[in-house]
């Protein structure tokens, strides 16, 4: 089964780890071989073509201290590779911050975005290779090798090789026109999304095109899954890349989504503030509506089970199922991923 995933950061990465665990429970995570584990290719008999293709959001990307930082791609790599800071869900485990402290001593800004020393090595490597003429796809493949993604049957693709950056327009009485724009990371990290967003603008999207393999991965998939990533600034940004939404509408594969909203609250992060910028409530129904033109199956939490029939009527026969959706640990994430795969298989047969 060829599965294509559209993923953002923490939620998407944890879902992916659960999916790998569900499909290949004997394949060990982390860079290098772990004793007693086998490669996904050995388990499945599939060689050369990964089972899972991940299309990662790059709208969060930012250049800091001269280094190109791709937070969502890195979170996927670190999580699948066994090197993520589990409590945070992002960044490296066992991290130190000597470089950031020295930059602060020199008065170098910004200081609101903390880069750990191990994490900086990733950004140095990426920036160096990009400067040598490699595309972001080629760089991401190199970095993914270090974290053992191919061994787990995973291919990680950026949504586009062109540099794009999401900006947030907020009210500012002192600015010309009463509004100003800031990079998404400043709004998200520095201000914790507390400044009401008027709209989101993706700089560079007018020049963007899908990275090599992105549209093919959607068109040739047996199943497409939208994990519980932010529907506006993660999956929503991927959907704005020219051709991606059309490919989802045209694929013969079932498209199954996992709601990032439980009982009227986002599972993680500030998705409620992002939905509010679109004039939408924080409900699983509102999120499903953002995907309504291509969505076939929708997993909601037990807390939202009562909305199933209404969702099916409003969204043209959408198949809605419910189960617990909190990814409290790897087995819980694997159970959610397994439910998404099972729903996809039933939709295939139907």
C-alpha angles and dihedrals in degrees: 000000000000109000124191120197129195104207143181125186131295100358093044093045094051091047089051092051088052091048092052089048090049095049099035109021091167096052109099121223126226136062114304126014119306115215112259095020133109134209118262088239090056092049096047100032089233116131131178097012118071117224093222125052115187120201104201128205114245098176089099091060118125139173113235126176088351092304126118109233122194103185100181095045090047093048090054091049096046093046096048091040095054095244104103126117097250098202092053097034089221137060127037129307117242089023128173128194107209095129093049090049091052091049089052090051088055090049093244113160149251102050096163091081108065118208118191122217095249091044091052089060089062091051093046090053092047094047092047094051093045088051089053090058103263117141121242088251091056092046092048090051090053093048091046090055089058090054095047098245097144089052088059092050093254129134114190117204128180111232089240137002092220115093110254129171130192116228128191123220112213135175116268119170091198095054126087108271091012093273139085136185127228133179113274091242092057091051093044102039106024098036098026088228088290093131107084108247118227095191144327123248124191110212112213096019090115088067097038127111129176115280116249110286097017100106092037090054090056096042096047098039123119089208135012119202130193105201123205094285124139105290094210109038101023113031090016091059092049088053091058093062104107112262098012098098091044090051090053091050091050103041117110089215119099112253112219124186132197114213116242089199124080120186094341095311131096113252089227140357129004104312089135091063090048093050090048089058087061092047092250131133121238097258135125087238092058092049092049088053090061089060098034097116093064108013118116104169132026129193115205131179121262087250088066097040093116092065094063100094093043091050092051092051096046095044103047103263097324108178107236124190131173136215137137108300104185110117095213093158141349096279090051091050090047091053091052092047090048090053090052091050092047091050089050092051092051090049089051091055092046 
